[in-house]
Amino acid sequence: MLSHGHYSIHNHGQLLIVRCIGSWTNYTARQMSQDLHRQIKQICNQPWAVIFSTVDWELGTPDIWLPLSKLIQWSAMHNQKKMAIVYKKRLQLIMLTRLLEPHKTIETEAFGDEESALTWLAEFQTGSAKDTNLGS
């Protein structure tokens, strides 16, 4: 639903790339969490990582944080090792960092561009992940 913001999820081996777009509602956060949960189940038998691109994200309503928090908690218990946050607006980084604070097992880094994030997560990539353009 484009009226509630949207997202895309791409899988490249043990690396998931999540691109958040627009302004989210609780519905969008729950849908993304469910879709990402299904993707994680396919790879969580080994360590995995995620790029969370917020370049085109406008955050959302206050009730988006509970489903995201539950997803991060579940992910931490299911072999997630790293998260790269690609951001343009400092508020996005602050909000996501607060959300990740309790989950010390997930190593987190912030980047201003997706190329740097992909380099940092190179160990988790297979296929054409290095050619993935998050901006398109």
C-alpha positions as CSV (number, residue, x, y, z in Angstrom):
1,M,0.0,0.0,0.0
2,L,1.7,3.1,-1.2
3,S,-0.5,5.4,0.9
4,H,1.1,3.8,4.0
5,G,4.6,4.0,2.8
6,H,6.3,0.9,1.5
7,Y,9.5,-1.2,1.5
8,S,11.4,-3.7,-0.5
9,I,13.4,-6.7,0.7
10,H,16.2,-8.4,-1.3
11,N,18.1,-11.5,-0.3
12,H,21.7,-12.0,-1.3
13,G,22.9,-15.1,0.5
14,Q,23.2,-14.3,4.2
15,L,22.6,-10.6,3.6
16,L,19.1,-9.0,3.5
17,I,18.7,-5.6,2.1
18,V,15.6,-3.7,3.4
19,R,14.7,-0.4,1.8
20,C,12.2,1.8,3.6
21,I,10.2,4.3,1.6
22,G,7.7,7.0,2.6
23,S,5.8,7.6,5.8
24,W,4.9,4.4,7.6
25,T,1.8,3.4,9.6
26,N,1.6,0.5,12.1
27,Y,0.2,-1.5,9.2
28,T,3.3,-1.0,7.1
29,A,5.6,-1.8,10.0
30,R,3.7,-5.0,10.8
31,Q,3.7,-6.1,7.1
32,M,7.4,-5.5,6.7
33,S,8.1,-7.4,9.9
34,Q,6.1,-10.4,8.7
35,D,7.7,-10.4,5.3
36,L,11.2,-10.0,6.8
37,H,10.4,-12.7,9.3
38,R,9.7,-15.1,6.5
39,Q,13.0,-14.2,4.7
40,I,15.0,-14.6,8.0
41,K,13.6,-18.1,8.6
42,Q,15.2,-19.2,5.3
43,I,18.7,-18.1,6.3
44,C,18.9,-18.1,10.1
45,N,20.6,-21.5,10.3
46,Q,23.8,-19.5,9.8
47,P,24.9,-16.0,10.9
48,W,23.3,-13.3,8.8
49,A,23.2,-9.5,8.4
50,V,20.9,-6.8,7.2
51,I,21.2,-3.4,5.5
52,F,18.4,-1.2,6.6
53,S,18.3,1.7,4.2
54,T,16.3,4.7,5.4
55,V,17.4,7.1,2.6
56,D,13.9,7.5,1.3
57,W,12.1,6.8,4.7
58,E,10.0,9.5,6.4
59,L,9.6,7.5,9.6
60,G,6.0,7.3,10.6
61,T,3.4,7.2,13.3
62,P,4.5,6.5,16.8
63,D,3.0,3.0,16.7
64,I,5.5,1.7,14.1
65,W,8.2,1.1,16.8
66,L,6.6,-1.8,18.7
67,P,6.5,-4.2,15.7
68,L,10.0,-3.2,14.7
69,S,11.2,-3.7,18.3
70,K,9.7,-7.2,18.4
71,L,11.3,-8.0,15.0
72,I,14.7,-6.9,16.2
73,Q,14.4,-8.9,19.4
74,W,13.4,-12.0,17.4
75,S,16.2,-11.5,14.9
76,A,18.8,-11.2,17.7
77,M,17.7,-14.6,19.0
78,H,17.9,-16.1,15.4
79,N,21.5,-15.6,14.5
80,Q,21.6,-11.9,13.3
81,K,25.1,-10.7,13.7
82,K,25.3,-7.3,12.0
83,M,23.1,-4.4,10.9
84,A,24.2,-1.6,8.7
85,I,21.9,1.5,8.8
86,V,22.2,3.7,5.6
87,Y,20.7,7.1,6.4
88,K,20.5,10.7,5.3
89,K,18.5,12.2,8.2
90,R,20.0,12.1,11.7
91,L,16.6,11.5,13.3
92,Q,16.3,8.2,11.5
93,L,19.7,7.1,12.9
94,I,18.8,8.2,16.4
95,M,15.5,6.4,16.5
96,L,16.9,3.2,15.1
97,T,19.9,3.3,17.4
98,R,17.6,3.6,20.4
99,L,15.6,0.6,19.1
100,L,18.8,-1.5,18.8
101,E,20.3,-0.5,22.2
102,P,19.1,-3.5,24.2
103,H,20.4,-5.9,21.6
104,K,24.1,-5.9,22.2
105,T,24.6,-9.1,20.2
106,I,23.9,-7.3,16.9
107,E,26.9,-5.2,15.8
108,T,25.6,-2.0,14.3
109,E,27.2,0.6,12.1
110,A,25.8,3.6,10.3
111,F,26.7,4.7,6.8
112,G,25.9,7.6,4.6
113,D,26.0,5.5,1.5
114,E,25.1,1.9,0.6
115,E,28.5,1.1,-1.0
116,S,30.2,1.5,2.3
117,A,27.6,-0.6,4.0
118,L,28.0,-3.4,1.4
119,T,31.8,-3.3,1.9
120,W,31.3,-3.6,5.7
121,L,29.0,-6.6,5.2
122,A,31.0,-8.3,2.4
123,E,31.4,-11.6,4.4
124,F,27.6,-12.2,4.2
125,Q,27.2,-11.6,0.5
126,T,26.8,-14.0,-2.4
127,G,25.9,-13.4,-6.0
128,S,25.4,-9.9,-7.2
129,A,24.9,-8.2,-3.8
130,K,27.9,-6.0,-4.4
131,D,26.2,-4.7,-7.6
132,T,22.9,-3.9,-5.8
133,N,21.9,-0.3,-6.0
134,L,19.8,0.7,-3.0
135,G,19.0,4.0,-4.5
136,S,16.9,2.7,-7.4
